Amino acid sequence: MAKQTFPCSLITPEGILFEGQVTRVILTAHDGQLAILPNHAPLICRLGAGRLRLDTREGIRTWFVDHGVAHLGSGQLLVLTEVALRPEELNRQHALEMLEEARRMPTDTDESLRLRDQITASARAQLRMIG
């Protein structure tokens, strides 16, 4: 029996990075991992920094996604993000430099603290994906 699929699109400001049928999606929401299967209830969630895994009939496609929004409605998943990189595009040295930059950032306002936490989360997520 063939696995059920549903349409999924991954979109950045640069354009559509993926558009096709998937059997499962695992994404990093702002509050943890979320798996989406066919016939999942509609949802909107804020993305965190981390892995986006798209399972297709042809295989698994993976990206590093740095925040954004996922919307599942009418059986179609739309993932909108500013940054989506393939694992081979990630750079350990760059992620380590981001961590160091975050450590040196001022934290005297709520906004600067939020920005430091976001950069730190992004760098750590990249390092986890790199292994």
Backbone as a printed PyTorch tensor [residue, N CA C, xyz], in Angstrom:
tensor([[[ 0.8420, -1.1820,  0.0000],
         [ 0.0000,  0.0000,  0.0000],
         [ 0.8860,  1.2420,  0.0000]],

        [[ 0.6230,  2.1610, -0.8980],
         [ 1.4020,  3.3940, -1.0000],
         [ 1.0780,  4.3150,  0.1710]],

        [[ 2.1030,  5.0000,  0.6610],
         [ 1.9050,  5.9540,  1.7440],
         [ 1.1460,  7.1620,  1.2240]],

        [[ 0.2820,  7.6940,  2.0730],
         [-0.4260,  8.9190,  1.7310],
         [ 0.5590, 10.0800,  1.7130]],

        [[ 0.2600, 11.0650,  0.8930],
         [ 1.0960, 12.2570,  0.8190],
         [ 0.2330, 13.5030,  0.9700]],

        [[ 0.9080, 14.6290,  1.1560],
         [ 0.2400, 15.9260,  1.1640],
         [ 1.2110, 16.9530,  0.5900]],

        [[ 0.6970, 18.0370,  0.0210],
         [ 1.5780, 19.0410, -0.5810],
         [ 2.2790, 19.8900,  0.4690]],

        [[ 3.5330, 20.2280,  0.1530],
         [ 4.3570, 21.0240,  1.0580],
         [ 5.1920, 21.9870,  0.2280]],

        [[ 5.3390, 23.2030,  0.7350],
         [ 6.1960, 24.2050,  0.0940],
         [ 7.1030, 24.8170,  1.1460]],

        [[ 8.3720, 24.9980,  0.7730],
         [ 9.3510, 25.6940,  1.6010],
         [ 9.7500, 26.9480,  0.8440]],

        [[ 9.4850, 28.1070,  1.4490],
         [ 9.6770, 29.3740,  0.7520],
         [10.5110, 30.3180,  1.6040]],

        [[11.5000, 30.9510,  0.9620],
         [12.3130, 31.9990,  1.5720],
         [12.1330, 33.2630,  0.7360]],

        [[12.6560, 34.3880,  1.1770],
         [12.5720, 35.5920,  0.3450],
         [13.2220, 35.4230, -1.0280]],

        [[14.1760, 34.4970, -1.1430],
         [14.8400, 34.2600, -2.4180],
         [14.0090, 33.4280, -3.3760]],

        [[13.0030, 32.7140, -2.8560],
         [12.1550, 31.9190, -3.7370],
         [11.7250, 30.6080, -3.1120]],

        [[11.1610, 29.7600, -3.9450],
         [10.6690, 28.4520, -3.5120],
         [11.8300, 27.4640, -3.5440]],

        [[12.1450, 26.8850, -2.3870],
         [13.2290, 25.9090, -2.3010],
         [12.7380, 24.4860, -2.4700]],

        [[11.4830, 24.2550, -2.1130],
         [10.8880, 22.9300, -2.2800],
         [ 9.4010, 23.1080, -2.4950]],

        [[ 8.8840, 22.3340, -3.4120],
         [ 7.4440, 22.2770, -3.6310],
         [ 7.1430, 20.8830, -4.1510]],

        [[ 6.4190, 20.1180, -3.3400],
         [ 6.1310, 18.7500, -3.7480],
         [ 5.3080, 18.0160, -2.7220]],

        [[ 5.1530, 16.7400, -2.9680],
         [ 4.3790, 15.8680, -2.0990],
         [ 5.2890, 15.2440, -1.0490]],

        [[ 4.8340, 15.2200,  0.1890],
         [ 5.5910, 14.6330,  1.2970],
         [ 4.7250, 13.6130,  2.0210]],

        [[ 5.3940, 12.6600,  2.6450],
         [ 4.6790, 11.6730,  3.4550],
         [ 4.7150, 12.0360,  4.9330]],

        [[ 5.7340, 12.8490,  5.2970],
         [ 5.8700, 13.2920,  6.6880],
         [ 6.7950, 14.4990,  6.7170]],

        [[ 6.5350, 15.3920,  7.6690],
         [ 7.4080, 16.5430,  7.9090],
         [ 7.7110, 16.5780,  9.4000]],

        [[ 8.9760, 16.7770,  9.7160],
         [ 9.3760, 17.0110, 11.1020],
         [10.0480, 18.3680, 11.1250]],

        [[ 9.5040, 19.2640, 11.9370],
         [10.0560, 20.6190, 11.9880],
         [10.3320, 21.0160, 13.4180]],

        [[11.1680, 22.0470, 13.5410],
         [11.4950, 22.5900, 14.8530],
         [10.6250, 23.8100, 15.0940]],

        [[ 9.6320, 23.6440, 15.9510],
         [ 8.7850, 24.7670, 16.3430],
         [ 9.5210, 25.5570, 17.4220]],

        [[ 8.9900, 26.6980, 17.7640],
         [ 9.6490, 27.5330, 18.7840],
         [ 9.6980, 26.8450, 20.1470]],

        [[ 8.8280, 25.8540, 20.3440],
         [ 8.7530, 25.1900, 21.6490],
         [ 9.0340, 23.6880, 21.5770]],

        [[ 9.6480, 23.2280, 20.4810],
         [10.0060, 21.8170, 20.3820],
         [ 9.7470, 21.2490, 18.9950]],

        [[ 9.9730, 19.9560, 18.8600],
         [ 9.8050, 19.2670, 17.5830],
         [ 8.3330, 18.9570, 17.3320]],

        [[ 7.9580, 18.9880, 16.0510],
         [ 6.5840, 18.7100, 15.6570],
         [ 6.6120, 17.8390, 14.4130]],

        [[ 5.8730, 16.7360, 14.4450],
         [ 5.7400, 15.8650, 13.2730],
         [ 4.3640, 16.0920, 12.6560]],

        [[ 4.3470, 16.1940, 11.3360],
         [ 3.1000, 16.3990, 10.6100],
         [ 2.9460, 15.2660,  9.6050]],

        [[ 1.8240, 14.5970,  9.6920],
         [ 1.4900, 13.4960,  8.7930],
         [ 0.2650, 13.8760,  7.9700]],

        [[-0.0340, 13.1030,  6.9240],
         [-1.2650, 13.3880,  6.1810],
         [-2.4820, 13.4100,  7.1060]],

        [[-3.4200, 14.2610,  6.7940],
         [-4.6760, 14.4180,  7.5520],
         [-4.4710, 15.0180,  8.9400]],

        [[-3.3460, 15.6830,  9.1550],
         [-3.0960, 16.3720, 10.4270],
         [-4.0850, 17.5280, 10.5560]],

        [[-4.4450, 17.8470, 11.7670],
         [-5.3400, 18.9830, 12.0120],
         [-4.6690, 20.2850, 11.5630]],

        [[-5.4390, 21.2410, 11.0970],
         [-4.8650, 22.5380, 10.7020],
         [-4.1020, 23.1750, 11.8640]],

        [[-3.0390, 23.9110, 11.5150],
         [-2.2570, 24.5730, 12.5530],
         [-1.4490, 25.7200, 11.9610]],

        [[-1.0690, 26.6080, 12.8450],
         [-0.0900, 27.6480, 12.5510],
         [ 0.8830, 27.6140, 13.7120]],

        [[ 2.1840, 27.5660, 13.3960],
         [ 3.1550, 27.5810, 14.4870],
         [ 4.3650, 28.4190, 14.1030]],

        [[ 4.9600, 28.9800, 15.1160],
         [ 6.1820, 29.7460, 14.9630],
         [ 7.3450, 28.7610, 14.9550]],

        [[ 8.2520, 28.9240, 13.9970],
         [ 9.4040, 28.0400, 13.9060],
         [10.5430, 28.5490, 14.7740]],

        [[11.3290, 27.6270, 15.2640],
         [12.5640, 27.9640, 15.9410],
         [13.7260, 27.7050, 14.9870]],

        [[14.9200, 27.7260, 15.4980],
         [16.0950, 27.4030, 14.6990],
         [16.3530, 25.9050, 14.8150]],

        [[16.4460, 25.2370, 13.6680],
         [16.7110, 23.8070, 13.7150],
         [16.4140, 23.1110, 12.4070]],

        [[16.3240, 21.8050, 12.4990],
         [16.1690, 20.9370, 11.3330],
         [14.7330, 20.9380, 10.8150]],

        [[14.6090, 21.0010,  9.5110],
         [13.3500, 20.7700,  8.8170],
         [13.5640, 19.5320,  7.9750]],

        [[12.8090, 18.4840,  8.2400],
         [12.9490, 17.2120,  7.5230],
         [11.6760, 16.9580,  6.7250]],

        [[11.8570, 16.7730,  5.4300],
         [10.7430, 16.4660,  4.5420],
         [10.9380, 15.0510,  4.0110]],

        [[10.0230, 14.1520,  4.3520],
         [10.0790, 12.7870,  3.8370],
         [ 9.2120, 12.7180,  2.5850]],

        [[ 9.8280, 12.3360,  1.4690],
         [ 9.0950, 12.1690,  0.2160],
         [ 9.1690, 10.7060, -0.1870]],

        [[ 8.4470, 10.3440, -1.2140],
         [ 8.5390,  8.9650, -1.7110],
         [ 9.9240,  8.6800, -2.2850]],

        [[10.6200,  9.7180, -2.6880],
         [11.9480,  9.5600, -3.2800],
         [13.0580,  9.5430, -2.2260]],

        [[12.7650,  9.9810, -1.0230],
         [13.7860, 10.0170,  0.0190],
         [13.5630, 11.1590,  0.9890]],

        [[14.5790, 11.4540,  1.7710],
         [14.4970, 12.4790,  2.8110],
         [15.2620, 13.7150,  2.3540]],

        [[14.6450, 14.8680,  2.5160],
         [15.2790, 16.1570,  2.2160],
         [15.3600, 16.9340,  3.5270]],

        [[16.5090, 17.5460,  3.7870],
         [16.7350, 18.2310,  5.0610],
         [17.2870, 19.6280,  4.8360]],

        [[16.8260, 20.5610,  5.6600],
         [17.3250, 21.9340,  5.6750],
         [17.5180, 22.3830,  7.1150]],

        [[18.4050, 23.3370,  7.2990],
         [18.4630, 24.0970,  8.5370],
         [17.5730, 25.3140,  8.3160]],

        [[16.6190, 25.5160,  9.2100],
         [15.6870, 26.6370,  9.1080],
         [15.8750, 27.5170, 10.3380]],

        [[15.9830, 28.8230, 10.1030],
         [16.2160, 29.7590, 11.2040],
         [14.9910, 30.6450, 11.3900]],

        [[14.0720, 30.1440, 12.1850],
         [12.8330, 30.8400, 12.5230],
         [11.9290, 31.0270, 11.3020]],

        [[10.7130, 31.4110, 11.5490],
         [ 9.7210, 31.5670, 10.4950],
         [ 8.3620, 31.1060, 10.9910]],

        [[ 7.5350, 30.6820, 10.0320],
         [ 6.1690, 30.2630, 10.3440],
         [ 5.8180, 29.0440,  9.4910]],

        [[ 5.0840, 28.1250, 10.0920],
         [ 4.5260, 26.9930,  9.3490],
         [ 3.0090, 27.0900,  9.4310]],

        [[ 2.3510, 26.8880,  8.2960],
         [ 0.8890, 26.9390,  8.2400],
         [ 0.3980, 25.6860,  7.5230]],

        [[-0.4650, 24.9480,  8.2030],
         [-1.0910, 23.7760,  7.6100],
         [-2.5780, 24.0480,  7.5310]],

        [[-3.0810, 24.1490,  6.3190],
         [-4.5030, 24.3920,  6.1020],
         [-4.9400, 23.7150,  4.8200]],

        [[-6.1350, 23.1940,  4.8160],
         [-6.6720, 22.4790,  3.6520],
         [-5.7340, 21.3640,  3.2050]],

        [[-5.0520, 20.7450,  4.1680],
         [-4.1820, 19.6210,  3.8540],
         [-2.8650, 19.9920,  3.2090]],

        [[-2.5290, 21.2830,  3.1270],
         [-1.2800, 21.7290,  2.5060],
         [-0.4270, 22.4500,  3.5430]],

        [[ 0.8780, 22.1160,  3.5850],
         [ 1.8030, 22.7470,  4.5140],
         [ 2.6290, 23.8000,  3.7860]],

        [[ 2.6800, 24.9800,  4.3660],
         [ 3.4830, 26.0820,  3.8500],
         [ 4.4760, 26.4680,  4.9410]],

        [[ 5.7710, 26.4080,  4.6210],
         [ 6.8240, 26.7890,  5.5560],
         [ 7.4880, 28.0500,  5.0110]],

        [[ 7.3730, 29.1410,  5.7640],
         [ 7.9580, 30.4260,  5.3820],
         [ 9.0770, 30.7510,  6.3450]],

        [[10.2610, 31.0390,  5.8130],
         [11.4070, 31.3250,  6.6660],
         [12.3610, 32.2820,  5.9620]],

        [[13.0740, 33.0600,  6.7430],
         [14.0920, 33.9550,  6.1870],
         [15.3050, 33.1710,  5.7200]],

        [[15.6410, 32.0900,  6.4470],
         [16.8570, 31.3260,  6.1700],
         [16.5300, 29.8400,  6.0940]],

        [[16.9370, 29.2070,  4.9980],
         [16.8520, 27.7520,  4.8520],
         [18.1160, 27.2970,  4.1270]],

        [[18.9410, 26.5350,  4.8270],
         [20.2110, 26.0790,  4.2680],
         [20.2660, 24.5620,  4.2570]],

        [[20.8330, 23.9920,  3.2060],
         [21.0800, 22.5560,  3.1630],
         [22.2120, 22.2550,  4.1530]],

        [[22.2510, 21.0660,  4.7210],
         [23.2890, 20.7460,  5.7120],
         [24.7070, 21.0050,  5.2010]],

        [[24.9510, 20.7460,  3.9240],
         [26.3020, 20.9570,  3.3860],
         [26.6730, 22.4370,  3.2800]],

        [[25.7000, 23.3260,  3.4150],
         [25.9620, 24.7610,  3.3930],
         [26.3370, 25.3170,  4.7670]],

        [[26.1270, 24.5290,  5.8070],
         [26.4460, 24.9840,  7.1600],
         [27.9510, 24.9570,  7.3830]],

        [[28.4340, 25.8850,  8.2130],
         [29.8570, 26.0380,  8.4420],
         [30.1160, 26.1090,  9.9420]],

        [[30.8690, 25.1500, 10.4510],
         [31.1460, 25.0800, 11.8940],
         [31.8170, 26.3570, 12.3990]],

        [[32.8120, 26.8570, 11.6750],
         [33.5260, 28.0500, 12.1160],
         [32.5920, 29.2500, 12.1950]],

        [[31.7110, 29.3870, 11.2110],
         [30.7490, 30.4940, 11.2270],
         [29.8210, 30.3870, 12.4380]],

        [[29.3490, 29.1820, 12.7340],
         [28.4590, 28.9900, 13.8910],
         [29.1860, 29.3240, 15.1920]],

        [[30.4470, 28.9220, 15.3020],
         [31.2210, 29.2440, 16.5010],
         [31.4360, 30.7520, 16.6330]],

        [[31.6550, 31.4290, 15.5140],
         [31.7990, 32.8850, 15.5310],
         [30.4890, 33.5540, 15.9510]],

        [[29.3610, 32.9890, 15.5250],
         [28.0640, 33.5260, 15.9480],
         [27.9090, 33.4090, 17.4600]],

        [[28.3060, 32.2680, 18.0250],
         [28.2250, 32.0820, 19.4760],
         [29.0920, 33.1080, 20.2090]],

        [[30.2840, 33.3080, 19.7040],
         [31.1760, 34.2810, 20.3410],
         [30.5900, 35.6910, 20.2420]],

        [[30.0430, 36.0300, 19.0870],
         [29.4050, 37.3440, 18.9170],
         [28.2540, 37.5130, 19.9020]],

        [[27.4540, 36.4620, 20.0660],
         [26.3230, 36.5310, 20.9930],
         [26.7970, 36.7300, 22.4280]],

        [[27.8820, 36.0810, 22.7910],
         [28.4200, 36.2260, 24.1530],
         [28.8500, 37.6630, 24.4490]],

        [[29.3030, 38.3680, 23.4160],
         [29.7910, 39.7400, 23.5980],
         [28.6760, 40.7900, 23.4970]],

        [[27.4840, 40.3740, 23.1150],
         [26.3990, 41.3420, 22.9300],
         [25.9120, 41.8970, 24.2600]],

        [[25.5370, 43.1700, 24.2730],
         [24.9510, 43.7360, 25.4960],
         [23.5720, 43.1230, 25.7470]],

        [[23.2010, 43.0750, 26.9970],
         [21.8920, 42.5160, 27.3630],
         [21.1600, 43.4720, 28.2950]],

        [[21.2890, 44.7500, 28.0210],
         [20.7110, 45.7520, 28.9140],
         [19.2510, 46.0690, 28.5980]],

        [[18.7350, 45.5970, 27.4850],
         [17.3160, 45.8040, 27.1650],
         [16.6800, 44.4600, 26.8200]],

        [[15.3550, 44.4130, 26.8700],
         [14.6490, 43.1850, 26.4940],
         [14.9450, 42.8120, 25.0490]],

        [[15.0130, 43.8100, 24.1600],
         [15.2660, 43.5530, 22.7380],
         [16.6610, 42.9840, 22.5190]],

        [[17.6770, 43.5450, 23.1860],
         [19.0420, 43.0370, 23.0030],
         [19.1760, 41.6300, 23.5880]],

        [[18.4890, 41.3590, 24.6780],
         [18.5010, 40.0230, 25.2680],
         [17.8230, 39.0240, 24.3330]],

        [[16.6860, 39.4050, 23.7490],
         [15.9760, 38.5400, 22.8030],
         [16.8490, 38.2360, 21.5850]],

        [[17.5270, 39.2600, 21.0550],
         [18.3870, 39.0780, 19.8950],
         [19.5580, 38.1600, 20.2220]],

        [[20.1660, 38.3540, 21.3880],
         [21.2690, 37.4740, 21.7980],
         [20.8070, 36.0290, 21.9120]],

        [[19.6450, 35.8230, 22.5040],
         [19.1140, 34.4610, 22.6500],
         [18.8130, 33.8350, 21.2920]],

        [[18.3090, 34.6230, 20.3590],
         [17.9860, 34.1120, 19.0240],
         [19.2640, 33.7120, 18.2750]],

        [[20.2950, 34.5390, 18.3450],
         [21.5660, 34.2180, 17.6830],
         [22.1930, 32.9760, 18.3120]],

        [[22.1400, 32.8920, 19.6280],
         [22.6850, 31.7280, 20.3290],
         [21.9450, 30.4620, 19.9220]],

        [[20.6150, 30.5120, 19.8860],
         [19.8210, 29.3450, 19.4910],
         [20.1430, 28.9240, 18.0650]],

        [[20.2880, 29.8810, 17.1700],
         [20.6060, 29.5740, 15.7800],
         [21.9700, 28.9040, 15.6650]],

        [[22.9660, 29.4640, 16.3150],
         [24.3130, 28.8920, 16.2500],
         [24.3480, 27.4880, 16.8340]],

        [[23.7130, 27.2830, 17.9700],
         [23.7050, 25.9500, 18.5930],
         [22.9710, 24.9360, 17.7190]],

        [[21.8600, 25.3460, 17.0990],
         [21.1220, 24.4520, 16.2130],
         [21.9770, 24.0640, 15.0090]],

        [[22.7170, 25.0240, 14.4680],
         [23.5990, 24.7210, 13.3380],
         [24.6700, 23.7250, 13.7570]],

        [[25.2680, 23.9290, 14.9140],
         [26.3010, 23.0100, 15.3870],
         [25.7400, 21.5960, 15.6090]],

        [[24.5150, 21.4890, 16.1120],
         [23.8870, 20.1720, 16.2660],
         [23.7100, 19.4810, 14.9160]],

        [[23.3150, 20.2440, 13.9000],
         [23.1200, 19.6440, 12.5720],
         [24.4430, 19.2270, 11.9410]],

        [[25.4740, 20.0120, 12.1870],
         [26.7950, 19.6890, 11.6220],
         [27.3560, 18.4210, 12.2640]],

        [[27.0590, 18.2510, 13.5530],
         [27.4910, 17.0600, 14.2800],
         [28.8000, 17.2010, 14.9710]]])
